[in-house]
Amino acid sequence: MLNQVTLYKALPPPSGKITAACKRIARAKIRRGYRLRPSIWSNDSEPDHQEKIVKDLIKEGQFPPTYIFGWDEMLKMWFAFENEVLLDIVLDALLELGWQPYLEDLDNMFCTAALAVHCALLELSNGGFVHTEFTASDYKPMYDKLQKYIKEHIVPDAELLKRWVEYKKRASDRLKSIYSSHH
């Protein structure tokens, strides 16, 4: 979460800047991050391959979406919001916007990154590209569901909460490290 009082003094309202940065970064990351492009050695049609993978990632009625989960190789388990694409979007967007000093909590940014991925995947869902607007108002219901998922499934579970807090701390530390090396 951003310290909105301080941020509003420095910049115009942030939601449009955040969504634009997150979506642009999501577009750049999803093809590799979700293997939407078949191997160069494959004879598979890229549009067909892409359409199949995207449809699996954004199945209607599936919640939480599979694309938010990241695999922990040591524990051999999946964890919500630990997908590397989401992490890259969060870090890159905050660095690009210069908002690291205003950072208080990352729940909002991870939810926004997840929505940006969803929007970017929708653009590729027919195997080609169809522009889809990414506005806070259009995605608010899904944003609220993601926030509710954190509150109802991660927060009440002591182990998941401990991991989520540690994951966000590590992401924040990484962000501060990158930011300080450039300033």
Summary of the structure (lengths in Angstrom):
residues: 183
radius of gyration: 16.7
end to end distance: 22.0
largest distance: 54.0
contacts: 513
relative contact order: 0.16
helix: 66%
strand: 5%
